[in-house]
């Protein structure tokens, strides 16, 4: 970011007087809500930092690192004392105070847009580091950033930067938000669609290689019929014969190829019946496998469409939550898990997944389903009865996106799990529900 732009942004910011809330929306982005019209985003990625104004709909992760806890404690519902450009460099200092029961605390949020030194640092009035987005040791940089130590200064740039006047600072920040969001959105869409298409191709290829159940069932019937023929003609079949001519049940002569190694006619009949049973079992297994593959293919096709229809990078990030590290619990292959505002939202990928969700959900969890039509079941894992409308709408949208391909408006019902009575499989009756209207596409 150009120094000239940063200087003009700071001048524009100096009209702001309050901070309502401040929090991280991803690993490197900090959102500061000054008021209803001013949702500012400070992107602190090294080599790609920026300041924008724009509303990010949802955040998939609730950050609870020491930096985030102190950031919220010192700046939520705080009064701004000053906003300044520090050391004539690409460094913004927001000084704010909060009033507690016994004392007022003043804290500085230092936002450094300085290339490799890009960082967000919390300081006290004396310049002592309270916390930082990135902790830096002496062996990594000439300036360390460590809790409890006084923060050193970054050397002032040895040149006079050029001036680049902005016609409208706010318009520039809004436009930058749109440009960065669209560029990130297109990149994410392409990356995720390639990944999903690869999985989809593998599943379709697997489906194409499956044997036909009908052929196996025909083989089963044929073997069973041959076994009955052998039993009806025991006297005319000699041990170890390869073929035998017997009369069909209507008297028609039939030549049977007998299983090899049969020491008796009864043994041949038993062999035919085993073949019949094995072919029937295989056909049933193939039916289950085919059904599971078709469910997975449909889920992935809906997934790809949902990615294609996403309007913000945050929507896509919500669809691809980071995998939990250190957890020994294996996630079900029939259930997709998402995180919205730090709350787990689970979705059944198939009837099996829907049944599993219904079985494992707790009484106070919130159950979601399309009104009066088949759909994926969705469960919000929570002990709270009053959930934010934003969370409910995001979870309901997942239900729509992973249930139907057609664009349009859909009614979605939700109710506590205790109000849902399972009839058979994933078929249910439910009462005391509320309804949302969700637009798809």
C-alpha positions in Angstrom: 0.0 0.0 0.0 1.3 3.4 -0.9 2.3 5.7 1.9 0.3 8.6 0.3 -2.9 6.5 0.4 -2.3 5.5 4.0 -1.8 9.1 5.1 -5.1 10.1 3.5 -6.9 7.1 5.0 -5.6 8.1 8.5 -6.9 11.6 8.0 -10.3 10.2 7.0 -10.3 7.9 10.0 -9.8 10.7 12.4 -13.5 11.5 12.3 -14.3 8.2 14.0 -14.9 8.3 17.8 -16.0 4.8 18.9 -15.1 1.2 18.4 -18.1 -1.2 18.7 -16.3 -4.4 18.1 -13.0 -5.8 16.8 -12.1 -9.3 15.9 -10.2 -11.5 13.5 -12.2 -12.9 10.5 -9.3 -15.1 9.3 -5.7 -15.8 10.1 -4.5 -12.4 8.9 -7.5 -10.1 8.7 -8.8 -7.9 11.5 -12.3 -6.4 11.3 -13.0 -3.2 13.2 -16.6 -2.1 13.5 -16.6 1.7 14.3 -20.4 2.1 13.7 -23.1 0.8 11.4 -21.7 2.5 8.3 -18.1 1.7 9.0 -17.1 -1.9 8.9 -13.3 -1.7 8.3 -11.1 -4.6 7.3 -7.3 -4.5 8.0 -5.6 -7.3 5.9 -2.3 -7.9 7.6 -0.9 -10.5 5.2 2.8 -10.0 4.4 3.3 -8.7 0.9 -0.5 -8.3 0.4 -1.7 -6.0 3.1 -4.7 -3.6 2.5 -7.4 -1.6 4.2 -10.9 -1.9 3.0 -14.5 -1.0 3.9 -17.0 -3.8 3.5 -19.2 -6.2 5.4 -18.0 -9.8 5.6 -21.2 -11.9 6.1 -19.9 -14.8 8.3 -16.8 -16.0 9.9 -16.2 -19.7 10.1 -13.8 -19.6 13.0 -13.9 -17.9 16.4 -10.3 -17.0 17.3 -9.3 -17.5 21.0 -5.6 -16.9 21.0 -4.2 -14.5 23.7 -4.0 -11.8 21.0 -7.7 -12.1 20.2 -8.8 -12.2 23.8 -6.9 -9.1 24.7 -7.9 -7.3 21.5 -11.6 -7.8 22.4 -11.1 -6.9 26.0 -9.3 -3.7 25.3 -11.2 -2.4 22.2 -14.7 -3.7 22.2 -17.0 -0.8 23.2 -14.1 1.5 23.6 -13.6 5.3 23.0 -11.0 6.4 20.5 -8.5 8.9 21.8 -6.5 9.3 18.7 -5.7 7.8 15.3 -2.4 8.8 13.9 0.4 7.9 11.4 3.4 6.8 13.5 7.0 7.7 12.8 6.1 9.1 9.4 5.9 5.5 8.1 3.3 3.0 7.0 2.1 2.5 10.6 -1.3 3.3 12.0 -1.8 3.8 15.7 -5.3 3.6 17.1 -5.3 4.7 20.8 -8.5 3.8 22.6 -9.7 3.5 26.2 -12.2 1.4 28.0 -13.9 2.2 31.3 -14.2 -0.6 33.8 -15.7 -0.8 37.3 -12.5 0.5 39.0 -10.3 2.1 36.3 -9.9 3.2 32.7 -7.4 1.4 30.5 -5.7 2.9 27.5 -4.3 0.6 24.8 -2.7 1.2 21.4 -3.4 -1.0 18.4 -0.5 -0.6 16.1 -1.1 -1.7 12.5 2.1 -2.0 10.5 1.8 -2.1 6.7 5.6 -2.4 6.2 6.3 -5.4 3.9 8.1 -8.1 5.8 7.4 -6.4 9.1 3.6 -6.3 8.5 2.0 -7.0 11.9 -0.7 -6.0 14.4 0.6 -5.2 17.8 -1.1 -4.3 21.1 0.8 -1.8 23.2 0.3 0.0 26.5 0.9 3.7 26.9 4.6 3.2 27.5 5.1 1.2 24.3 5.4 -2.1 26.0 4.1 -5.1 23.9 1.0 -6.6 25.4 0.3 -9.0 22.6 0.9 -9.4 18.9 -0.5 -11.1 15.8 3.0 -12.3 15.1 5.7 -12.7 17.8 9.2 -12.2 16.4 12.5 -13.2 18.1 15.8 -11.4 17.8 17.3 -14.1 15.7 14.7 -13.6 13.0 14.6 -9.9 12.7 16.6 -6.8 13.9 13.5 -5.7 15.7 11.9 -8.3 18.1 8.2 -8.3 19.0 7.9 -10.0 22.4 5.3 -9.7 25.2 6.6 -7.6 28.1 9.3 -5.8 26.1 9.4 -2.3 24.8 8.7 -2.3 21.0 11.6 -0.9 19.0 11.1 1.4 16.0 11.3 0.3 12.4 14.0 2.5 10.6 12.4 5.4 8.8 12.4 5.0 5.0 15.4 6.9 3.5 13.4 8.6 0.8 10.5 11.1 0.4 7.4 9.3 -0.9 5.4 10.7 -3.8 2.0 12.1 -3.3 -1.0 10.3 -5.0 -4.2 12.2 -4.1 -7.4 10.2 -3.8 -10.5 11.9 -5.1 -12.7 10.1 -2.5 -11.1 8.0 0.3 -14.2 6.1 1.2 -15.0 5.2 -2.4 -11.4 4.0 -2.8 -11.7 1.7 0.3 -15.1 0.4 -0.9 -13.8 -0.3 -4.4 -10.7 -2.0 -3.0 -12.9 -4.3 -0.9 -14.9 -5.3 -4.0 -11.8 -5.8 -6.2 -10.0 -7.9 -3.6 -13.1 -9.9 -2.8 -13.9 -10.6 -6.4 -10.3 -11.6 -7.2 -10.1 -13.9 -4.2 -13.5 -15.3 -4.9 -12.6 -16.2 -8.5 -9.3 -17.8 -7.4 -11.0 -19.8 -4.6 -13.8 -21.0 -6.9 -11.3 -22.3 -9.5 -9.2 -24.0 -6.9 -12.1 -25.7 -5.1 -14.0 -26.6 -8.3 -10.9 -28.4 -9.6 -10.5 -30.3 -6.3 -14.2 -31.3 -6.3 -14.3 -32.2 -10.0 -11.4 -34.5 -9.4 -13.2 -36.3 -6.7 -16.4 -36.4 -8.8 -14.5 -38.0 -11.8 -13.1 -40.7 -9.5 -16.5 -41.6 -8.1 -18.1 -41.7 -11.6 -15.3 -43.8 -12.9 -15.8 -46.2 -9.9 -19.5 -46.3 -10.6 -19.0 -47.1 -14.3 -16.8 -50.2 -13.4 -19.5 -51.8 -11.2 -21.1 -55.0 -12.5 -24.9 -54.9 -13.3 -27.0 -56.2 -10.4 -29.5 -57.6 -13.0 -26.9 -59.9 -14.5 -25.9 -61.2 -11.1 -29.6 -61.8 -10.2 -30.1 -63.7 -13.4 -27.0 -65.8 -12.6 -28.4 -66.4 -9.1 -31.8 -67.6 -10.5 -30.1 -69.8 -13.1 -27.9 -71.5 -10.5 -30.8 -72.0 -8.2 -32.9 -73.5 -11.0 -30.0 -75.8 -11.9 -29.7 -77.0 -8.3 -33.4 -77.9 -8.3 -33.0 -79.8 -11.6 -30.2 -81.8 -10.1 -32.2 -82.7 -7.1 -35.1 -83.8 -9.3 -32.7 -86.1 -11.3 -30.4 -87.5 -8.6 -30.6 -91.1 -10.0 -29.4 -90.1 -13.5 -26.3 -88.1 -12.4 -23.1 -90.0 -11.8 -20.2 -88.6 -9.7 -17.5 -86.5 -11.4 -19.4 -86.0 -14.6 -18.8 -82.8 -16.5 -22.1 -82.6 -18.2 -25.4 -84.4 -17.9 -28.6 -84.5 -19.9 -31.7 -84.3 -17.7 -35.4 -83.6 -18.2 -36.7 -80.1 -17.4 -39.8 -79.8 -15.2 -41.9 -79.7 -18.3 -40.2 -82.8 -19.8 -37.8 -80.9 -22.1 -34.3 -82.4 -22.3 -31.7 -80.0 -20.9 -27.9 -80.3 -20.8 -26.3 -79.2 -17.5 -22.7 -78.3 -17.0 -21.9 -79.7 -13.5 -19.5 -78.0 -11.1 -16.1 -79.7 -11.1 -15.1 -81.9 -8.3 -18.6 -83.1 -7.2 -18.4 -86.5 -5.6 -22.2 -86.9 -5.7 -25.3 -85.5 -7.3 -26.4 -84.0 -4.0 -23.0 -82.3 -3.8 -23.6 -80.8 -7.2 -26.9 -79.4 -6.2 -25.4 -77.9 -3.0 -22.7 -76.3 -5.1 -25.3 -74.7 -7.4 -27.3 -73.3 -4.4 -24.1 -71.8 -3.0 -23.4 -70.1 -6.3 -26.9 -68.8 -6.3 -26.7 -67.4 -2.8 -23.2 -65.8 -3.5 -24.4 -64.1 -6.7 -27.5 -62.8 -4.9 -25.4 -61.4 -2.0 -23.1 -59.8 -4.4 -26.0 -58.2 -6.3 -27.3 -56.8 -3.0 -23.8 -55.5 -2.1 -23.5 -53.9 -5.5 -26.9 -52.3 -5.1 -25.8 -50.7 -1.8 -22.5 -49.7 -3.2 -24.2 -48.2 -6.3 -26.7 -46.3 -4.1 -23.9 -44.9 -1.9 -21.8 -43.8 -4.9 -24.9 -42.1 -6.5 -25.6 -40.3 -3.2 -21.9 -39.1 -3.0 -22.0 -38.0 -6.7 -25.2 -36.0 -6.1 -23.7 -34.4 -3.0 -20.5 -33.4 -4.9 -22.6 -32.1 -7.9 -24.5 -29.9 -5.4 -21.3 -29.0 -3.7 -19.8 -27.8 -7.0 -22.9 -25.8 -7.8 -22.8 -24.2 -4.4 -19.2 -23.2 -4.9 -20.1 -21.7 -8.3 -22.9 -19.7 -6.8 -20.9 -18.3 -3.8 -20.9 -14.5 -3.7 -18.0 -14.0 -1.3 -14.7 -15.7 -0.4 -16.1 -16.2 3.2 -19.0 -18.3 1.8 -16.4 -20.6 0.2 -14.2 -20.7 3.3 -17.3 -21.8 5.3 -17.7 -24.7 2.9 -14.2 -25.9 3.5 -13.5 -25.7 7.2 -10.0 -26.6 8.4 -9.5 -30.1 9.6 -9.3 -30.5 13.3 -5.8 -31.4 14.5 -5.1 -33.8 17.3 -8.7 -35.2 17.3 -8.9 -39.0 17.6 -12.6 -39.0 16.7 -13.2 -40.1 13.1 -15.7 -38.0 11.2 -18.5 -39.8 9.5 -18.3 -40.2 5.7 -22.0 -39.6 5.5 -22.0 -36.3 7.3 -20.5 -32.9 6.3 -19.5 -30.5 9.0 -19.3 -26.8 8.8 -18.5 -24.0 11.3 -20.5 -20.8 11.3 -19.5 -18.1 13.8 -17.7 -20.8 15.8 -20.8 -23.1 16.0 -20.8 -26.6 14.4 -23.4 -27.2 11.7 -23.8 -30.8 10.5 -25.4 -31.9 7.2 -26.5 -35.3 6.1 -25.0 -36.2 2.7 -27.5 -39.1 2.2 -30.3 -40.9 3.9 -27.7 -42.8 5.9 -26.2 -39.5 7.0 -29.7 -38.0 7.8 -30.5 -41.1 10.0 -27.1 -40.7 11.8 -27.8 -37.0 12.5 -31.2 -37.7 13.9 -29.8 -40.5 16.1 -26.9 -38.5 17.5 -28.5 -35.0 17.9 -29.2 -33.8 21.4 -32.7 -32.6 22.4 -31.8 -28.9 22.4 -29.9 -29.0 19.1 -31.7 -27.2 16.2 -32.9 -29.4 13.4 -33.4 -27.9 9.9 -35.3 -29.2 6.8 -36.9 -28.0 3.6 -40.7 -27.5 4.1 -42.9 -30.2 2.5 -40.2 -31.8 0.3 -37.2 -34.2 0.6 -34.0 -32.6 1.6 -30.8 -33.0 3.5 -31.2 -32.8 7.3 -29.1 -30.1 9.0 -28.4 -29.9 12.8 -26.9 -26.9 14.6 -25.1 -28.2 17.7 -25.9 -25.8 20.5 -27.3 -25.5 24.0 -28.7 -22.0 23.2 -32.4 -21.6 22.4 -31.9 -18.0 21.0 -29.6 -18.2 18.0 -28.6 -15.2 15.9 -30.8 -14.9 12.8 -27.6 -14.7 10.7 -26.5 -18.1 11.9 -29.9 -19.7 11.3 -30.1 -18.2 7.8 -26.6 -19.5 6.9 -27.4 -23.0 8.2 -30.7 -22.9 6.3 -28.9 -21.9 3.1 -26.7 -24.9 3.5 -29.8 -27.1 3.7 -31.1 -25.6 0.5 -27.8 -25.6 -1.4 -27.2 -29.3 -0.7 -30.8 -30.4 -1.4 -31.8 -28.8 -4.7 -30.2 -27.7 -8.0 -32.9 -25.3 -9.1 -32.7 -21.6 -8.3 -35.5 -19.8 -6.5 -37.0 -19.1 -3.1 -37.4 -22.0 -0.6 -39.2 -22.3 2.7 -37.0 -23.9 5.4 -38.4 -25.2 8.7 -36.4 -25.3 12.0 -37.1 -26.6 15.4 -35.3 -28.2 18.4 -34.5 -31.9 17.9 -36.8 -32.8 20.8 -39.8 -31.7 18.6 -38.8 -34.1 15.8 -40.3 -37.7 15.9 -38.7 -40.3 13.7 -41.2 -42.4 11.7 -39.1 -44.7 9.6 -35.5 -44.2 8.4 -35.1 -40.5 7.9 -38.8 -39.8 7.6 -40.0 -37.6 10.5 -42.9 -35.6 11.9 -42.2 -32.3 13.7 -44.1 -29.6 15.7 -43.5 -26.2 17.1 -41.4 -25.1 14.2 -40.5 -21.7 12.6 -39.9 -21.0 9.0 -37.4 -19.0 7.0 -37.4 -18.0 3.3 -34.1 -18.7 1.7 -33.2 -17.5 -1.8 -30.9 -19.8 -3.9 -28.9 -18.4 -6.9 
